Amino acid sequence: MFRSFCKRLVQIIVGRDSSANLPFLHDPSLRSISNAKIQPSLSLHYLRNASGLSPDLSLKASQKLFIRTSSTSRCETVLTLLDTYGLPKPQISKLITKYPSLLFADPDNTLKPKLEFFSNMGISGPSLANILCRDPSVLDCSLEDHVIPLVNFLKSFIHSDGDMGIILGRLRLLKGVLELMGPNIEILREQGLPDSVISQLILRRPQLLTWKASRFKEKLLQTKQMGFDTSSLLFVQGFLASAQMNKPTWEAKLGVFWGFGWLENEVICLFRKQPGYLTRSESIIRTHLKFYMKKLDWTPVNIIENSDLLHQSLEKKIIPKCLVLGVLSSKGIFEKERLGTALKMNEVKFLKMFVMKYENELPELLKLYKSMAESPRPETGSEEGSRADNL
């Protein structure tokens, strides 16, 4: 089965400017490739039927490829080698379609040493394919001068091969990364971040550490000025959120809160508790504030105290509970002061305390809750739907 796949895939080779993709093609014996017979219809047929690309992408990719009718032994060897290290067939297709010059790399001297190195780290199959598809230049750069030093550097912070595979798969560039990350790591240490926190930052967003040192330090100091504790993992979340927002974006988010009467220090307090929330769209933030402040009559202090609720769906979690508690409140059974605690309960506990407990007196509660919690979301409107506006 795989050999049949190889024979079909091996027909695809790079057309014009092949060396611009990867500098694999330095063998003079390969110069005759440019004289090969072009059969674009076969390339298009393969891309659609074997690689699984959409018709539009297949057509676009086929314009850069042609079919070679001469010897294909090296190409078959490369494909077999990739299969040996567990790369799934669809990802091999993706890799070769994006970087067809890979078919002409030296299997023994260029490819196998890197594949073996990763395999010895426990990185193979889909994880290895993800790294190669993300940055195939790793197969062309020096193992001794670039790959091994980078991995050894990362190992001083990351002690799991599984995590190492995740990090390498998230980096868009492996060659030269060490020179970019080193100065930023020193900046983190200078600002008091322990290695345990630095390791989490590397794991979650390694590409951030390849930023220019000046920009990196600016965002880091900005996060510190917000009052985050550099020894806390919450600092990582704050730093990542800060890095996602430029000044105009941050000011636009502040504007939404100001529109509901918040003070800047209250927004910063919320940001320290839930950094990721401020990266959500202005529309979603506005919907939440409108519901909690207008419908539930909460103050900024109430929202900050119950900020975990901001990550729960209004449609599926919050509104169904509010409807049940509203019925109980109208009967004098529930006090508003307990609202935050009740809304933070998981579903099992909430149903036990506020629905099943009153099933004899108020049998409609369960039906009301489930009709709201299980009904499909509206197809239009904000991410949280339009029910909040109808309450």
NUSEBA-668399 format. One line per 8 residues: for each residue x, y, z of C-alpha. Coordinates in steps of 0.1 Angstrom, whole numbers. Each point is the difference from the previous one (the first is absolute). Example, Ala and Ser with C-alpha at 12.3 -4.5 7.8 and 13.67 -1.06 7.14 Angstrom:
2
123 -45 78 | 14 34 -7
***
This chain:
391
0 0 0 | 27 25 10 | 21 -9 -31 | -30 8 -22 | -3 33 19 | 37 7 -6 | -3 -6 -38 | -29 24 -2
16 27 22 | 35 -3 -14 | -13 14 -33 | -3 34 16 | 32 21 -1 | 7 36 2 | -2 23 -30 | 14 35 -3
21 14 29 | 2 -33 18 | 30 10 21 | -20 30 14 | -20 -24 21 | 29 -19 15 | 36 -1 -10 | 1 -38 -5
8 2 -37 | 38 4 -2 | 8 -33 -19 | 10 7 -36 | -15 -32 -10 | -34 15 7 | 3 28 -24 | -18 -20 -27
-32 3 20 | -8 32 -18 | -2 -19 -33 | -26 -25 12 | -32 -3 -18 | -28 21 16 | -34 -16 6 | -19 25 21
-33 -20 -3 | 16 -29 18 | 12 22 27 | -34 15 5 | -16 -35 0 | 24 -11 27 | -5 31 22 | -37 -5 -1
-3 -37 5 | 32 -11 18 | 9 30 21 | -35 9 11 | 3 37 -8 | -30 21 -10 | -5 7 -37 | 11 36 4
32 -9 19 | 7 -29 -24 | -2 23 -30 | 23 26 17 | 25 -26 10 | 0 -18 -33 | 12 32 -18 | 33 -4 19
4 -37 -6 | 6 -23 -30 | 3 -37 -5 | 34 -15 -6 | 2 -29 -23 | 36 -10 6 | 15 -20 29 | -17 4 34
21 -23 22 | 12 27 23 | -35 14 4 | -13 -34 9 | 28 -4 26 | -9 33 16 | -37 -9 2 | 7 -34 14
23 16 26 | -27 24 12 | -24 -29 3 | 25 -20 20 | 0 27 27 | -38 -2 2 | -10 32 -19 | -37 -5 -9
-7 -2 -37 | -21 32 -1 | 28 20 17 | 26 -14 -24 | -22 12 -29 | -3 34 17 | 37 3 5 | 10 -10 -35
-28 21 -15 | 13 31 18 | 37 -8 -4 | 5 -24 -29 | 37 6 -1 | 2 -22 31 | -4 -30 -24 | 36 7 -12
17 3 34 | 27 -25 9 | -19 -27 20 | 30 -14 18 | 21 31 7 | -25 28 2 | -33 -14 11 | 6 -32 20
23 15 27 | -27 26 9 | -28 -25 0 | 20 -24 21 | 8 28 25 | -36 9 5 | -10 -36 1 | 25 -6 29
-17 28 19 | -33 -19 -4 | -13 24 -27 | -13 -18 -30 | -32 -6 -19 | -25 29 0 | 21 20 25 | 30 -1 -23
-21 7 -30 | -14 31 17 | 35 13 6 | 11 -6 -36 | -31 15 -15 | 3 30 22 | 37 6 -9 | 15 -24 -25
33 20 1 | 9 -21 30 | 8 -28 -24 | 25 22 -19 | 18 18 29 | 29 -16 18 | -8 -25 27 | 31 8 20
0 37 -5 | -37 8 4 | -24 -27 9 | 19 -17 29 | 11 33 17 | -36 13 -2 | -14 -32 15 | 27 0 28
-8 36 8 | -37 -8 2 | 7 -31 22 | 13 23 27 | -37 11 4 | -20 -28 -15 | 5 -35 15 | -26 -19 -19
6 -13 -35 | -38 3 -7 | 1 37 10 | 31 4 -22 | -19 -13 -30 | -28 24 7 | 25 30 2 | 18 -9 -32
-33 -4 -17 | -10 35 10 | 31 17 -11 | -2 15 -35 | 38 1 -3 | 26 -23 15 | 31 12 -17 | 13 30 18
-25 -2 28 | 26 -5 27 | 16 33 -8 | -34 17 3 | -12 -17 31 | 32 3 21 | -2 38 6 | -37 -2 8
6 -27 26 | 25 22 17 | -25 29 0 | -25 -23 18 | 25 -10 26 | 11 36 5 | -37 9 7 | -2 -27 27
-18 -29 -18 | 11 -34 13 | 8 -28 -24 | -33 -18 9 | -20 30 -14 | 24 4 -30 | -6 -36 -9 | -37 5 -1
4 30 -22 | 22 -20 -24 | -25 -28 0 | -31 21 -7 | 14 24 -25 | 36 -6 -10 | -2 23 -30 | -4 30 23
36 -5 12 | 12 6 -36 | -12 36 1 | 25 28 -2 | 14 6 35 | -12 36 2 | -36 -9 -9 | 1 -30 23
12 20 30 | -26 27 -6 | -29 -25 2 | 16 -16 30 | 3 32 20 | -35 9 -10 | -12 -32 16 | 20 7 31
-15 34 3 | -34 -15 0 | 9 -16 34 | 5 -36 -10 | 22 -21 23 | 30 -11 -20 | 3 -32 20 | -36 -10 -8
-11 -20 -31 | -27 26 -3 | 28 23 -12 | 4 -22 -31 | -37 4 -8 | 2 38 5 | 31 2 -21 | -15 -20 -28
-32 21 1 | 20 32 -1 | 20 -12 -29 | -32 -6 -20 | -12 36 4 | 16 32 -13 | -7 34 15 | -31 8 -22
-15 -34 7 | 5 4 38 | -15 34 -1 | -30 -12 -20 | -6 -27 27 | 3 26 27 | -26 21 -19 | -25 -28 2
4 -2 38 | -1 38 4 | -33 -1 -18 | -14 -20 29 | 14 23 26 | 32 -19 9 | 31 17 12 | 34 -9 -16
13 -15 33 | -31 -23 1 | 7 -12 -36 | 37 -7 10 | -12 -19 31 | -22 -22 -22 | 29 -4 -25 | 22 -13 29
-26 -26 9 | -10 -10 -36 | 27 11 -24 | -13 -20 -29 | -34 16 2 | 12 33 -12 | 11 -16 -33 | -36 -8 -9
-18 22 -25 | -15 33 10 | -34 -13 -10 | 2 -30 24 | 12 22 29 | -28 25 -7 | -26 -29 0 | 13 -13 34
1 34 16 | -35 8 -12 | -14 -33 14 | 18 1 34 | -4 37 6 | -34 7 -15 | -18 -33 5 | 16 -12 32
6 35 14 | 36 -9 8 | 28 26 7 | 35 -2 -13 | 10 -14 35 | -26 -28 -4 | 13 -9 -34 | 37 0 12
-9 -22 30 | -18 -25 -23 | 23 4 -31 | 2 -37 -6 | -36 2 -13 | 13 21 -30 | 14 -31 -15 | -33 -19 1
-26 2 -28 | -29 23 7 | -22 -21 -22 | 9 -34 13 | 9 6 36 | -8 33 15 | -35 9 -14 | -16 -34 8
12 3 36 | -12 36 2 | -35 -10 -12 | -3 -27 27 | 13 23 27 | -24 27 -12 | -29 -24 6 | 13 -9 34
5 37 9 | -35 8 -10 | -12 -26 25 | 22 14 27 | 22 -31 1 | 32 16 -14 | 19 31 11 | 18 21 -26
31 2 22 | 7 -37 -7 | -2 4 -38 | 38 0 -7 | 5 -32 20 | -29 -17 -16 | 11 9 -36 | 35 -14 6
-14 -34 11 | 5 -29 -25 | -31 -13 -16 | -4 -31 22 | 2 20 32 | -22 28 -13 | -28 -24 -11 | 2 -18 34
-3 32 20 | -23 21 -20 | -20 -23 -23 | -4 -35 14 | -5 14 35 | -32 17 -11 | -13 -25 -26 | -32 -7 20
-8 36 5 | 13 14 -33 | 2 -29 -25 | 3 24 -29 | 36 11 11 | 17 -30 -16 | -18 4 -33 | 8 37 0
37 -6 7 | 4 -27 -26 | -20 18 -27 | 25 29 2 | 32 -19 7 | -6 -26 -28 | -15 22 -27 | 22 9 -30
17 34 -2 | -15 26 -23 | 17 1 -33 | 3 38 0 | 10 27 25 | 29 1 23 | 20 -31 11 | -22 -1 31
-32 2 -20 | -29 23 6 | -17 -16 30 | 18 23 24 | -18 30 -16 | -33 -17 3 | 1 -7 38
***
